[in-house]
Amino acid sequence: MGKKQLEDGQYDDALNLFQKAILLNRNDPDLWNLKGIALRSLGRYNEAIECFNKS
């Protein structure tokens, strides 16, 4: 579901969904990557880099 928000440019909504999903599965690299993309799209580059490093 978060991917749809990401594609639609709803980055805050996507970020919220990815954060919730990560709480359920902290070891999923795809979730960390998607969270990083959402953060990057919001201009939150340092946080995005941290997520990309975890993916």
N, CA, C and O atoms as a GROMACS GRO file, in nm:
protein
  220
    1MET      N    1   0.082  -0.119   0.000
    1MET     CA    2   0.000   0.000   0.000
    1MET      C    3   0.086   0.126   0.000
    1MET      O    4   0.052   0.224  -0.066
    2GLY      N    5   0.195   0.125   0.071
    2GLY     CA    6   0.284   0.240   0.074
    2GLY      C    7   0.343   0.272  -0.062
    2GLY      O    8   0.371   0.388  -0.093
    3LYS      N    9   0.362   0.169  -0.144
    3LYS     CA   10   0.418   0.192  -0.277
    3LYS      C   11   0.324   0.279  -0.360
    3LYS      O   12   0.370   0.364  -0.437
    4LYS      N   13   0.194   0.259  -0.346
    4LYS     CA   14   0.096   0.338  -0.421
    4LYS      C   15   0.106   0.485  -0.382
    4LYS      O   16   0.104   0.573  -0.468
    5GLN      N   17   0.115   0.512  -0.251
    5GLN     CA   18   0.129   0.650  -0.205
    5GLN      C   19   0.258   0.711  -0.258
    5GLN      O   20   0.262   0.827  -0.298
    6LEU      N   21   0.364   0.632  -0.257
    6LEU     CA   22   0.492   0.679  -0.308
    6LEU      C   23   0.481   0.717  -0.456
    6LEU      O   24   0.528   0.823  -0.497
    7GLU      N   25   0.418   0.630  -0.534
    7GLU     CA   26   0.400   0.656  -0.677
    7GLU      C   27   0.312   0.779  -0.702
    7GLU      O   28   0.331   0.851  -0.800
    8ASP      N   29   0.216   0.802  -0.612
    8ASP     CA   30   0.123   0.914  -0.627
    8ASP      C   31   0.177   1.044  -0.569
    8ASP      O   32   0.109   1.147  -0.572
    9GLY      N   33   0.300   1.040  -0.517
    9GLY     CA   34   0.360   1.160  -0.461
    9GLY      C   35   0.313   1.195  -0.321
    9GLY      O   36   0.337   1.305  -0.273
   10GLN      N   37   0.248   1.101  -0.256
   10GLN     CA   38   0.202   1.121  -0.118
   10GLN      C   39   0.310   1.068  -0.023
   10GLN      O   40   0.293   0.964   0.042
   11TYR      N   41   0.419   1.140  -0.017
   11TYR     CA   42   0.538   1.091   0.051
   11TYR      C   43   0.521   1.079   0.201
   11TYR      O   44   0.572   0.984   0.261
   12ASP      N   45   0.451   1.173   0.263
   12ASP     CA   46   0.429   1.164   0.408
   12ASP      C   47   0.347   1.040   0.443
   12ASP      O   48   0.378   0.970   0.539
   13ASP      N   49   0.242   1.014   0.365
   13ASP     CA   50   0.160   0.896   0.390
   13ASP      C   51   0.240   0.768   0.368
   13ASP      O   52   0.230   0.674   0.446
   14ALA      N   53   0.318   0.766   0.262
   14ALA     CA   54   0.401   0.649   0.232
   14ALA      C   55   0.500   0.626   0.345
   14ALA      O   56   0.518   0.512   0.390
   15LEU      N   57   0.564   0.732   0.391
   15LEU     CA   58   0.662   0.720   0.499
   15LEU      C   59   0.598   0.662   0.623
   15LEU      O   60   0.656   0.574   0.687
   16ASN      N   61   0.480   0.709   0.657
   16ASN     CA   62   0.409   0.659   0.774
   16ASN      C   63   0.382   0.509   0.763
   16ASN      O   64   0.400   0.435   0.859
   17LEU      N   65   0.339   0.465   0.646
   17LEU     CA   66   0.312   0.323   0.626
   17LEU      C   67   0.440   0.239   0.632
   17LEU      O   68   0.440   0.130   0.689
   18PHE      N   69   0.547   0.289   0.573
   18PHE     CA   70   0.673   0.214   0.577
   18PHE      C   71   0.726   0.204   0.720
   18PHE      O   72   0.781   0.101   0.758
   19GLN      N   73   0.711   0.310   0.798
   19GLN     CA   74   0.756   0.307   0.937
   19GLN      C   75   0.678   0.201   1.015
   19GLN      O   76   0.736   0.128   1.095
   20LYS      N   77   0.548   0.194   0.993
   20LYS     CA   78   0.466   0.093   1.061
   20LYS      C   79   0.507  -0.048   1.018
   20LYS      O   80   0.515  -0.139   1.101
   21ALA      N   81   0.532  -0.066   0.889
   21ALA     CA   82   0.572  -0.198   0.839
   21ALA      C   83   0.707  -0.240   0.896
   21ALA      O   84   0.728  -0.357   0.927
   22ILE      N   85   0.798  -0.145   0.911
   22ILE     CA   86   0.930  -0.176   0.966
   22ILE      C   87   0.920  -0.220   1.111
   22ILE      O   88   0.998  -0.302   1.157
   23LEU      N   89   0.823  -0.165   1.184
   23LEU     CA   90   0.803  -0.209   1.322
   23LEU      C   91   0.767  -0.357   1.328
   23LEU      O   92   0.800  -0.425   1.425
   24LEU      N   93   0.701  -0.406   1.225
   24LEU     CA   94   0.662  -0.547   1.219
   24LEU      C   95   0.772  -0.636   1.162
   24LEU      O   96   0.777  -0.755   1.193
   25ASN      N   97   0.860  -0.579   1.081
   25ASN     CA   98   0.965  -0.658   1.016
   25ASN      C   99   1.088  -0.571   0.994
   25ASN      O  100   1.110  -0.518   0.885
   26ARG      N  101   1.168  -0.558   1.098
   26ARG     CA  102   1.285  -0.470   1.095
   26ARG      C  103   1.396  -0.520   1.002
   26ARG      O  104   1.487  -0.444   0.968
   27ASN      N  105   1.389  -0.646   0.962
   27ASN     CA  106   1.497  -0.704   0.882
   27ASN      C  107   1.468  -0.708   0.733
   27ASN      O  108   1.542  -0.770   0.657
   28ASP      N  109   1.361  -0.643   0.689
   28ASP     CA  110   1.325  -0.644   0.547
   28ASP      C  111   1.396  -0.529   0.476
   28ASP      O  112   1.360  -0.413   0.494
   29PRO      N  113   1.497  -0.560   0.394
   29PRO     CA  114   1.572  -0.453   0.328
   29PRO      C  115   1.488  -0.371   0.232
   29PRO      O  116   1.515  -0.253   0.211
   30ASP      N  117   1.386  -0.431   0.173
   30ASP     CA  118   1.300  -0.357   0.080
   30ASP      C  119   1.225  -0.245   0.152
   30ASP      O  120   1.207  -0.136   0.097
   31LEU      N  121   1.180  -0.272   0.274
   31LEU     CA  122   1.109  -0.169   0.350
   31LEU      C  123   1.201  -0.052   0.383
   31LEU      O  124   1.161   0.064   0.373
   32TRP      N  125   1.324  -0.084   0.422
   32TRP     CA  126   1.420   0.023   0.452
   32TRP      C  127   1.450   0.105   0.327
   32TRP      O  128   1.463   0.227   0.334
   33ASN      N  129   1.460   0.038   0.212
   33ASN     CA  130   1.486   0.108   0.087
   33ASN      C  131   1.369   0.200   0.051
   33ASN      O  132   1.390   0.315   0.012
   34LEU      N  133   1.247   0.149   0.064
   34LEU     CA  134   1.129   0.230   0.033
   34LEU      C  135   1.117   0.349   0.128
   34LEU      O  136   1.080   0.459   0.086
   35LYS      N  137   1.146   0.325   0.254
   35LYS     CA  138   1.144   0.436   0.350
   35LYS      C  139   1.248   0.541   0.310
   35LYS      O  140   1.221   0.661   0.318
   36GLY      N  141   1.364   0.496   0.267
   36GLY     CA  142   1.468   0.588   0.221
   36GLY      C  143   1.424   0.669   0.101
   36GLY      O  144   1.454   0.788   0.092
   37ILE      N  145   1.355   0.606   0.009
   37ILE     CA  146   1.305   0.678  -0.109
   37ILE      C  147   1.205   0.785  -0.067
   37ILE      O  148   1.210   0.898  -0.117
   38ALA      N  149   1.115   0.751   0.024
   38ALA     CA  150   1.017   0.849   0.072
   38ALA      C  151   1.087   0.966   0.140
   38ALA      O  152   1.053   1.082   0.116
   39LEU      N  153   1.184   0.935   0.225
   39LEU     CA  154   1.257   1.041   0.294
   39LEU      C  155   1.334   1.129   0.195
   39LEU      O  156   1.335   1.252   0.208
   40ARG      N  157   1.397   1.067   0.098
   40ARG     CA  158   1.470   1.144  -0.004
   40ARG      C  159   1.375   1.236  -0.080
   40ARG      O  160   1.409   1.351  -0.109
   41SER      N  161   1.258   1.186  -0.110
   41SER     CA  162   1.159   1.266  -0.182
   41SER      C  163   1.111   1.385  -0.100
   41SER      O  164   1.068   1.486  -0.155
   42LEU      N  165   1.118   1.372   0.032
   42LEU     CA  166   1.080   1.481   0.122
   42LEU      C  167   1.196   1.575   0.152
   42LEU      O  168   1.181   1.672   0.226
   43GLY      N  169   1.312   1.545   0.093
   43GLY     CA  170   1.430   1.630   0.115
   43GLY      C  171   1.501   1.601   0.245
   43GLY      O  172   1.584   1.680   0.290
   44ARG      N  173   1.470   1.489   0.306
   44ARG     CA  174   1.532   1.450   0.434
   44ARG      C  175   1.647   1.353   0.403
   44ARG      O  176   1.641   1.234   0.433
   45TYR      N  177   1.752   1.410   0.344
   45TYR     CA  178   1.858   1.329   0.284
   45TYR      C  179   1.940   1.249   0.385
   45TYR      O  180   1.971   1.132   0.358
   46ASN      N  181   1.975   1.306   0.498
   46ASN     CA  182   2.056   1.232   0.596
   46ASN      C  183   1.981   1.112   0.650
   46ASN      O  184   2.039   1.005   0.667
   47GLU      N  185   1.852   1.130   0.677
   47GLU     CA  186   1.771   1.017   0.724
   47GLU      C  187   1.757   0.912   0.614
   47GLU      O  188   1.758   0.792   0.642
   48ALA      N  189   1.745   0.957   0.491
   48ALA     CA  190   1.734   0.864   0.378
   48ALA      C  191   1.860   0.779   0.367
   48ALA      O  192   1.851   0.658   0.345
   49ILE      N  193   1.975   0.842   0.381
   49ILE     CA  194   2.102   0.768   0.372
   49ILE      C  195   2.108   0.661   0.480
   49ILE      O  196   2.154   0.550   0.453
   50GLU      N  197   2.064   0.693   0.600
   50GLU     CA  198   2.063   0.594   0.709
   50GLU      C  199   1.977   0.474   0.671
   50GLU      O  200   2.014   0.359   0.696
   51CYS      N  201   1.862   0.500   0.610
   51CYS     CA  202   1.774   0.390   0.569
   51CYS      C  203   1.837   0.309   0.457
   51CYS      O  204   1.830   0.186   0.458
   52PHE      N  205   1.897   0.376   0.360
   52PHE     CA  206   1.962   0.303   0.251
   52PHE      C  207   2.075   0.216   0.304
   52PHE      O  208   2.097   0.105   0.254
   53ASN      N  209   2.145   0.263   0.404
   53ASN     CA  210   2.253   0.183   0.464
   53ASN      C  211   2.199   0.060   0.536
   53ASN      O  212   2.270  -0.040   0.548
   54LYS      N  213   2.076   0.066   0.584
   54LYS     CA  214   2.015  -0.048   0.652
   54LYS      C  215   1.953  -0.147   0.554
   54LYS      O  216   1.921  -0.260   0.591
   55SER      N  217   1.937  -0.104   0.430
   55SER     CA  218   1.870  -0.192   0.333
   55SER      C  219   1.966  -0.292   0.271
   55SER      O  220   1.927  -0.373   0.188
   0.00000   0.00000   0.00000
